[in-house]
Amino acid sequence: MIGPAIIVFRETLEAALLIGIIAAATRGLSGRNLWLAVGVGAGLAGSLVVAGLTEAIAELAEGTGQELFNAAILGVAVLMLGWHNIWMATHGREMAAEARSMGQAVKSGQRQMSALAILIALAVLREGSETALFLYGLSAGTGSGRVSLLSGGLLGLVAGAGCGWALYAGLARIPLRQFFTLTSGLILFLAAGMAGQMARFLIQGDVIRPLASPLWDSSFLLPMDSVLGNLLHLLAGYEARPSGMQVLFYGLTFLVILLGMRWSRPPIPQAI
């Protein structure tokens, strides 16, 4: 439940912030709320189509290479999560500035109101599509049930939308950097955990060798069926008896994403 909540919270907050910036920049315009609603509705509809396609493809793969399909979904999710963290570390401020510029252009009459709906629809579609893929990958890697995914997703959706509204309304004074630093760290562990589970599916499909199986056995210290063990499995991909290849995939993914985030982070201006 916690893993899905983190992913949905992060994606919802990003979409909510973009919508909030545009809404603030176009405050007072007649018909603004209608176009905002059209954009959100169109984006959500597109996200549901993507989610349905993912589920349909998964059903087709049942019994015919399910391990390889799950590994492929996890691989795509890991790449997108990693790129998401690296991209946001570099372009987060630019995205906010562009959204604000779009709102001002509409308010000054340089752009049509329909541009608001298109921009918001694309933002919601992007975040919603990523969410659907990430949740499916998380479900494939950890075996989370539909109830857990749904409850965690709803919790993240409400929390993300609530934080976005509070920041728009000026009720929240928590710096956004703290929000995104925390969630970026959590997503880093989630991506590494997904990579480890991808290795497990590839081993089951006889695509790669396990190297050592198990590399260690910590079940006597922290069993997988314990509360803490299950929590760490969901959040960070903990395995009590991992293979050497799983550890290799986990470690390399963690290091590559972390180094990419550090390398792409813009330098802090020095005071003269």
C-alpha positions as CSV (number, residue, x, y, z in Angstrom):
1,M,0.0,0.0,0.0
2,I,2.8,2.4,0.8
3,G,4.7,1.9,-2.5
4,P,1.7,2.7,-4.6
5,A,0.8,5.7,-2.4
6,I,4.3,7.2,-2.9
7,I,4.2,6.8,-6.6
8,V,0.7,8.2,-7.1
9,F,1.4,11.0,-4.6
10,R,4.5,12.1,-6.5
11,E,2.8,12.0,-9.9
12,T,-0.3,13.7,-8.7
13,L,1.6,16.4,-6.9
14,E,3.5,17.2,-10.1
15,A,0.4,17.4,-12.2
16,A,-1.4,19.4,-9.4
17,L,1.5,21.9,-9.2
18,L,1.4,22.5,-13.0
19,I,-2.3,23.0,-13.0
20,G,-2.0,25.3,-9.9
21,I,0.6,27.5,-11.6
22,I,-1.5,27.9,-14.7
23,A,-4.7,28.5,-12.7
24,A,-2.9,31.2,-10.6
25,A,-1.5,32.9,-13.8
26,T,-5.0,33.0,-15.4
27,R,-7.0,33.9,-12.3
28,G,-10.0,36.1,-13.2
29,L,-10.4,35.0,-16.8
30,S,-13.9,34.1,-17.9
31,G,-14.3,30.4,-18.8
32,R,-10.9,29.5,-17.2
33,N,-12.4,26.8,-14.9
34,L,-14.2,25.1,-17.8
35,W,-11.0,24.8,-19.9
36,L,-9.1,23.6,-16.9
37,A,-11.8,20.9,-16.3
38,V,-11.7,19.9,-19.9
39,G,-7.9,19.5,-19.8
40,V,-8.0,17.4,-16.7
41,G,-10.9,15.3,-18.0
42,A,-9.2,14.6,-21.3
43,G,-5.9,13.7,-19.6
44,L,-7.6,11.3,-17.2
45,A,-9.5,9.7,-20.1
46,G,-6.3,9.1,-22.0
47,S,-4.6,7.7,-18.9
48,L,-7.4,5.2,-18.4
49,V,-6.9,4.1,-22.0
50,V,-3.2,3.5,-21.4
51,A,-4.0,1.6,-18.2
52,G,-6.5,-0.6,-20.0
53,L,-4.0,-1.4,-22.8
54,T,-1.4,-2.4,-20.2
55,E,-3.9,-4.7,-18.5
56,A,-5.1,-6.2,-21.8
57,I,-1.5,-7.0,-22.9
58,A,-0.8,-8.6,-19.5
59,E,-3.8,-10.9,-20.0
60,L,-2.6,-11.9,-23.4
61,A,0.8,-12.8,-22.0
62,E,-0.7,-15.1,-19.3
63,G,0.8,-18.5,-19.8
64,T,2.9,-17.4,-22.8
65,G,6.1,-15.8,-21.5
66,Q,4.5,-14.1,-18.4
67,E,8.0,-13.9,-16.7
68,L,9.5,-12.2,-19.8
69,F,6.5,-9.8,-20.1
70,N,6.8,-8.9,-16.4
71,A,10.5,-8.4,-16.8
72,A,10.0,-6.1,-19.8
73,I,7.4,-4.0,-17.9
74,L,9.7,-3.7,-14.9
75,G,12.6,-2.8,-17.2
76,V,10.6,0.0,-18.8
77,A,9.3,1.2,-15.4
78,V,12.9,1.3,-14.0
79,L,14.1,3.3,-17.0
80,M,11.2,5.7,-16.7
81,L,11.6,6.1,-12.9
82,G,15.3,6.7,-13.3
83,W,14.9,9.2,-16.1
84,H,12.0,10.9,-14.2
85,N,14.3,11.5,-11.2
86,I,17.2,12.7,-13.3
87,W,15.0,14.9,-15.5
88,M,13.3,16.6,-12.6
89,A,16.6,17.3,-10.9
90,T,17.6,19.3,-14.0
91,H,14.4,20.7,-15.5
92,G,11.9,21.0,-12.6
93,R,12.2,24.8,-12.3
94,E,12.1,25.2,-16.1
95,M,8.9,23.3,-16.3
96,A,7.3,25.6,-13.7
97,A,8.5,28.7,-15.5
98,E,7.1,27.5,-18.9
99,A,3.7,26.8,-17.3
100,R,3.7,30.2,-15.7
101,S,4.6,31.8,-19.1
102,M,1.8,29.9,-20.8
103,G,-0.7,31.2,-18.3
104,Q,0.5,34.8,-18.8
105,A,0.3,34.5,-22.6
106,V,-3.3,33.3,-22.4
107,K,-4.2,36.1,-20.0
108,S,-2.6,38.7,-22.3
109,G,-4.5,37.4,-25.3
110,Q,-1.4,36.0,-27.1
111,R,-2.6,32.4,-26.8
112,Q,-6.1,30.9,-27.0
113,M,-7.9,29.5,-24.0
114,S,-7.8,26.1,-25.6
115,A,-4.1,26.1,-25.2
116,L,-4.7,25.7,-21.5
117,A,-6.7,22.6,-21.9
118,I,-4.2,21.1,-24.3
119,L,-1.2,21.7,-21.9
120,I,-3.1,20.4,-18.9
121,A,-4.4,17.4,-20.8
122,L,-0.9,16.5,-21.9
123,A,0.5,16.9,-18.4
124,V,-2.3,14.8,-16.8
125,L,-1.9,12.2,-19.6
126,R,1.9,12.0,-19.0
127,E,1.6,11.7,-15.3
128,G,-1.4,9.3,-15.4
129,S,0.3,7.0,-18.0
130,E,3.5,6.8,-16.0
131,T,1.5,6.0,-12.9
132,A,-0.4,3.2,-14.6
133,L,2.9,1.7,-15.8
134,F,4.7,2.1,-12.5
135,L,1.8,0.5,-10.5
136,Y,1.7,-2.4,-12.9
137,G,5.5,-2.8,-12.5
138,L,5.2,-2.6,-8.8
139,S,2.5,-5.2,-8.7
140,A,4.5,-7.5,-10.9
141,G,7.6,-7.2,-8.8
142,T,6.1,-7.3,-5.3
143,G,2.9,-9.3,-5.9
144,S,0.8,-6.5,-4.5
145,G,-2.9,-7.3,-4.8
146,R,-5.6,-5.0,-6.4
147,V,-6.9,-3.9,-3.1
148,S,-3.5,-2.8,-1.9
149,L,-2.8,-1.0,-5.2
150,L,-6.2,0.7,-5.2
151,S,-6.1,1.8,-1.5
152,G,-2.5,3.0,-1.8
153,G,-3.3,4.8,-5.1
154,L,-6.3,6.5,-3.7
155,L,-4.3,7.6,-0.6
156,G,-1.6,9.0,-2.8
157,L,-4.1,10.7,-5.1
158,V,-5.9,12.5,-2.3
159,A,-2.6,13.5,-0.6
160,G,-1.1,14.8,-3.8
161,A,-4.2,16.7,-4.9
162,G,-4.5,18.1,-1.4
163,C,-0.9,19.3,-1.2
164,G,-1.2,20.8,-4.7
165,W,-4.4,22.7,-3.7
166,A,-2.8,23.9,-0.4
167,L,0.3,25.2,-2.2
168,Y,-1.9,26.9,-4.8
169,A,-4.1,28.5,-2.1
170,G,-1.0,29.7,-0.2
171,L,-1.9,27.6,2.8
172,A,1.3,25.5,2.8
173,R,4.7,27.0,3.6
174,I,6.8,23.8,3.2
175,P,9.4,24.3,0.5
176,L,8.8,22.1,-2.6
177,R,12.4,21.1,-2.6
178,Q,11.8,19.1,0.6
179,F,8.8,17.4,-1.0
180,F,10.7,16.3,-4.1
181,T,14.0,15.5,-2.3
182,L,12.2,13.0,-0.1
183,T,10.1,11.4,-2.8
184,S,13.1,11.3,-5.2
185,G,14.9,9.3,-2.6
186,L,12.0,6.9,-2.1
187,I,11.5,6.5,-5.8
188,L,15.3,5.7,-6.2
189,F,14.9,2.7,-3.8
190,L,11.7,1.7,-5.6
191,A,13.4,1.7,-9.0
192,A,16.3,-0.3,-7.6
193,G,13.9,-2.8,-6.1
194,M,12.1,-3.2,-9.4
195,A,15.4,-3.8,-11.1
196,G,16.1,-6.6,-8.7
197,Q,12.7,-8.2,-9.3
198,M,13.3,-7.9,-13.1
199,A,16.4,-10.0,-12.6
200,R,14.4,-12.6,-10.8
201,F,11.9,-12.9,-13.7
202,L,14.7,-13.1,-16.2
203,I,16.3,-15.9,-14.1
204,Q,12.9,-17.7,-14.0
205,G,12.7,-17.4,-17.8
206,D,16.2,-18.9,-18.2
207,V,17.4,-15.7,-19.9
208,I,20.3,-15.0,-17.4
209,R,22.1,-17.0,-14.8
210,P,21.5,-16.3,-11.0
211,L,25.4,-16.2,-10.4
212,A,24.8,-17.4,-6.8
213,S,21.5,-18.5,-5.4
214,P,21.1,-17.4,-2.7
215,L,23.9,-14.9,-2.2
216,W,23.0,-14.7,1.4
217,D,20.1,-15.7,3.7
218,S,18.9,-13.1,6.2
219,S,15.5,-14.7,6.8
220,F,16.5,-15.6,10.4
221,L,17.1,-11.9,11.1
222,L,14.3,-10.4,9.0
223,P,11.8,-12.8,7.5
224,M,10.0,-11.8,4.3
225,D,6.6,-12.5,6.0
226,S,7.3,-10.1,8.9
227,V,5.8,-6.6,9.0
228,L,9.2,-4.9,8.6
229,G,10.4,-7.4,6.0
230,N,7.2,-6.9,3.9
231,L,7.5,-3.1,4.2
232,L,11.1,-3.1,3.1
233,H,10.2,-5.4,0.2
234,L,7.6,-3.0,-1.0
235,L,9.6,0.2,-0.5
236,A,13.1,-0.9,-1.3
237,G,13.0,-4.4,-2.9
238,Y,14.3,-6.3,0.1
239,E,14.9,-10.0,-0.4
240,A,15.9,-12.3,2.4
241,R,17.5,-14.8,0.0
242,P,18.5,-12.9,-3.2
243,S,20.5,-14.2,-6.0
244,G,23.8,-12.6,-7.0
245,M,22.3,-11.3,-10.2
246,Q,19.4,-9.7,-8.3
247,V,21.9,-7.9,-6.1
248,L,24.0,-6.8,-9.1
249,F,20.9,-5.4,-10.9
250,Y,19.8,-3.6,-7.7
251,G,23.2,-2.1,-7.0
252,L,23.9,-1.0,-10.6
253,T,20.5,0.6,-11.0
254,F,20.8,2.4,-7.7
255,L,24.3,3.8,-8.5
256,V,23.4,4.8,-12.1
257,I,20.3,6.7,-11.1
258,L,22.0,8.3,-8.1
259,L,25.0,9.4,-10.1
260,G,22.7,10.7,-12.9
261,M,20.8,12.8,-10.4
262,R,23.9,14.3,-8.9
263,W,25.6,14.9,-12.2
264,S,22.5,16.6,-13.7
265,R,21.7,18.8,-10.7
266,P,22.3,22.4,-11.7
267,P,25.2,24.1,-9.7
268,I,24.3,26.4,-6.9
269,P,25.1,30.0,-7.8
270,Q,28.1,31.4,-5.8
271,A,27.7,34.7,-4.1
272,I,30.1,37.3,-5.4
